[in-house]
Amino acid sequence: MNQVRAIEAMMAEAGMSRYALSRAIGKSDSYVNSLIHRDGDVGASVLATLAHAMGYELVLRGHGQEIAIDPNAGKEAS
């Protein structure tokens, strides 16, 4: 499954529209729509942010280890 299909699957399971997801991450109303229509590469940080907004986490798994990608790591608290 590519990144765009994964985003669509998470949206369906979370019951979240493209508009609502865009708003949830503080982007323009058409942000997620643009990502999906572009059907291109979505970077790990964007994917982690989208996943987090829908109640998921991005996890790297290998060598008996799991590493969760925190979309808020390294961001200063306001």
N, C-alpha and C positions, 0 to 999 in steps of 0.2 A: 504494500500500500504506500503510495507516495504521500508527501506532506499535505497536499491539498485534500486528498481523500480522507486522510486522518482528521483534518480539521472539520470536514463535513460530517464525519462519523461522530466526533465529539459533540458537535453542535446538535445533531439529531438526538443523541442520548441525553444531553443536558437540556433539550427543549429551548435552545437559544437561537434567535435569528441572527443573520449577518449584521443587521443594524444594531441589535442589542449587544452583540459581542464587540463591535467597533466602539460603542459607547462605553462598555465595561472597561475597556483598556485605555480610554481617554483619547481615542483617535476620531477622525472624521467619520461621518455616517457611512460613507462608501468605502472605507478602508478594507474591511474584510471582503467585501464584494470584489474589489479590485484584485486582492490576492488570489481569490478563487478563479476569477475570469482570466487572470494572467496564466494560471496553471503552471507557474514556474517554481523555482526554488524558493523555499521559505527558510530563512536562517534559523539556527537553533535557538537564539535568544527570542526571536519573534514567536516561534513555535512554543517555547516554554511559557511565554507571556499569555498567549492565547489559551493554552492548555490550563494554566493556573486559573484564568478567569472563568473557566468552565468546570472547575473542580478536579482537574487532572494534574499530573506532574509528568515532566519529561525525564525519563530515567535511561541512563546508559548502563548496559549490562554486559559483562564479560569477565573472564578469568575468575569466576566465582564471586564477583563483586558487583554491587549496584551503586551507581553514583547519580543522585537526583540533581537536576539542573534547577537552581533557584533563580527565577527571573528577576528577583529583587536584590540579589547579592551584588554588592559593590555600589549600590545606589545609596546616596546620603538621605537620611530621614529629614523631612521638612519640618 
